[in-house]
Amino acid sequence: MARVPVAKTKVKRLTDVDIGKILGLAKGNVSQRKIASFMKGTQKTIQNTLATYLFETFQGINSQ
Protein backbone atom coordinates (compact mmCIF):
# COMPACT_ATOMS: atom_id res chain seq x y z
CA MET A 1 0.00 0.00 0.00
CA ALA A 2 1.52 3.32 -1.09
CA ARG A 3 1.39 6.33 1.23
CA VAL A 4 -0.16 9.45 -0.17
CA PRO A 5 1.63 12.65 0.90
CA VAL A 6 -0.53 15.01 2.89
CA ALA A 7 -0.56 18.62 1.77
CA LYS A 8 0.74 20.87 4.52
CA THR A 9 -1.22 24.00 5.23
CA LYS A 10 0.61 27.21 5.94
CA VAL A 11 -0.04 28.32 9.50
CA LYS A 12 -0.31 32.06 9.99
CA ARG A 13 1.08 33.16 13.33
CA LEU A 14 -0.64 36.14 14.88
CA THR A 15 1.59 39.04 15.86
CA ASP A 16 1.02 41.26 18.89
CA VAL A 17 -0.42 43.88 16.52
CA ASP A 18 -2.84 41.34 15.00
CA ILE A 19 -4.01 40.24 18.44
CA GLY A 20 -4.40 43.86 19.50
CA LYS A 21 -6.53 44.59 16.43
CA ILE A 22 -8.73 41.57 17.11
CA LEU A 23 -9.21 42.50 20.75
CA GLY A 24 -9.91 46.14 19.90
CA LEU A 25 -12.46 45.31 17.21
CA ALA A 26 -14.17 42.82 19.52
CA LYS A 27 -14.32 45.44 22.27
CA GLY A 28 -16.00 47.73 19.73
CA ASN A 29 -18.74 45.11 19.28
CA VAL A 30 -17.67 44.02 15.79
CA SER A 31 -18.80 40.46 15.01
CA GLN A 32 -16.28 37.64 14.86
CA ARG A 33 -17.14 37.00 11.21
CA LYS A 34 -16.45 40.61 10.25
CA ILE A 35 -13.18 40.57 12.19
CA ALA A 36 -12.16 37.34 10.43
CA SER A 37 -12.95 38.89 7.06
CA PHE A 38 -10.98 42.04 7.91
CA MET A 39 -7.99 40.06 9.22
CA LYS A 40 -8.17 37.56 6.33
CA GLY A 41 -8.42 34.66 8.76
CA THR A 42 -10.98 32.22 10.03
CA GLN A 43 -13.72 32.76 12.57
CA LYS A 44 -12.21 29.91 14.63
CA THR A 45 -8.91 31.81 14.90
CA ILE A 46 -10.75 34.90 16.12
CA GLN A 47 -12.76 32.82 18.59
CA ASN A 48 -9.61 31.18 19.98
CA THR A 49 -7.83 34.54 20.28
CA LEU A 50 -10.75 36.07 22.17
CA ALA A 51 -10.88 33.04 24.48
CA THR A 52 -7.15 33.26 25.19
CA TYR A 53 -6.52 37.00 25.66
CA LEU A 54 -8.31 39.81 27.45
CA PHE A 55 -8.31 43.36 26.09
CA GLU A 56 -7.68 44.89 29.51
CA THR A 57 -4.65 42.75 30.34
CA PHE A 58 -2.98 42.08 26.96
CA GLN A 59 0.59 43.41 26.95
CA GLY A 60 2.12 41.32 24.19
CA ILE A 61 3.56 37.88 23.81
CA ASN A 62 7.01 37.00 25.14
CA SER A 63 9.34 36.63 22.16
CA GLN A 64 11.53 33.60 22.07
C-alpha positions as a Markdown table, in Angstrom:
| # | Residue | x | y | z |
|---|---|---|---|---|
| 1 | Met | 0.0 | 0.0 | 0.0 |
| 2 | Ala | 1.5 | 3.3 | -1.1 |
| 3 | Arg | 1.4 | 6.3 | 1.2 |
| 4 | Val | -0.2 | 9.5 | -0.2 |
| 5 | Pro | 1.6 | 12.6 | 0.9 |
| 6 | Val | -0.5 | 15.0 | 2.9 |
| 7 | Ala | -0.6 | 18.6 | 1.8 |
| 8 | Lys | 0.7 | 20.9 | 4.5 |
| 9 | Thr | -1.2 | 24.0 | 5.2 |
| 10 | Lys | 0.6 | 27.2 | 5.9 |
| 11 | Val | 0.0 | 28.3 | 9.5 |
| 12 | Lys | -0.3 | 32.1 | 10.0 |
| 13 | Arg | 1.1 | 33.2 | 13.3 |
| 14 | Leu | -0.6 | 36.1 | 14.9 |
| 15 | Thr | 1.6 | 39.0 | 15.9 |
| 16 | Asp | 1.0 | 41.3 | 18.9 |
| 17 | Val | -0.4 | 43.9 | 16.5 |
| 18 | Asp | -2.8 | 41.3 | 15.0 |
| 19 | Ile | -4.0 | 40.2 | 18.4 |
| 20 | Gly | -4.4 | 43.9 | 19.5 |
| 21 | Lys | -6.5 | 44.6 | 16.4 |
| 22 | Ile | -8.7 | 41.6 | 17.1 |
| 23 | Leu | -9.2 | 42.5 | 20.8 |
| 24 | Gly | -9.9 | 46.1 | 19.9 |
| 25 | Leu | -12.5 | 45.3 | 17.2 |
| 26 | Ala | -14.2 | 42.8 | 19.5 |
| 27 | Lys | -14.3 | 45.4 | 22.3 |
| 28 | Gly | -16.0 | 47.7 | 19.7 |
| 29 | Asn | -18.7 | 45.1 | 19.3 |
| 30 | Val | -17.7 | 44.0 | 15.8 |
| 31 | Ser | -18.8 | 40.5 | 15.0 |
| 32 | Gln | -16.3 | 37.6 | 14.9 |
| 33 | Arg | -17.1 | 37.0 | 11.2 |
| 34 | Lys | -16.5 | 40.6 | 10.2 |
| 35 | Ile | -13.2 | 40.6 | 12.2 |
| 36 | Ala | -12.2 | 37.3 | 10.4 |
| 37 | Ser | -13.0 | 38.9 | 7.1 |
| 38 | Phe | -11.0 | 42.0 | 7.9 |
| 39 | Met | -8.0 | 40.1 | 9.2 |
| 40 | Lys | -8.2 | 37.6 | 6.3 |
| 41 | Gly | -8.4 | 34.7 | 8.8 |
| 42 | Thr | -11.0 | 32.2 | 10.0 |
| 43 | Gln | -13.7 | 32.8 | 12.6 |
| 44 | Lys | -12.2 | 29.9 | 14.6 |
| 45 | Thr | -8.9 | 31.8 | 14.9 |
| 46 | Ile | -10.7 | 34.9 | 16.1 |
| 47 | Gln | -12.8 | 32.8 | 18.6 |
| 48 | Asn | -9.6 | 31.2 | 20.0 |
| 49 | Thr | -7.8 | 34.5 | 20.3 |
| 50 | Leu | -10.7 | 36.1 | 22.2 |
| 51 | Ala | -10.9 | 33.0 | 24.5 |
| 52 | Thr | -7.1 | 33.3 | 25.2 |
| 53 | Tyr | -6.5 | 37.0 | 25.7 |
| 54 | Leu | -8.3 | 39.8 | 27.5 |
| 55 | Phe | -8.3 | 43.4 | 26.1 |
| 56 | Glu | -7.7 | 44.9 | 29.5 |
| 57 | Thr | -4.6 | 42.7 | 30.3 |
| 58 | Phe | -3.0 | 42.1 | 27.0 |
| 59 | Gln | 0.6 | 43.4 | 26.9 |
| 60 | Gly | 2.1 | 41.3 | 24.2 |
| 61 | Ile | 3.6 | 37.9 | 23.8 |
| 62 | Asn | 7.0 | 37.0 | 25.1 |
| 63 | Ser | 9.3 | 36.6 | 22.2 |
| 64 | Gln | 11.5 | 33.6 | 22.1 |
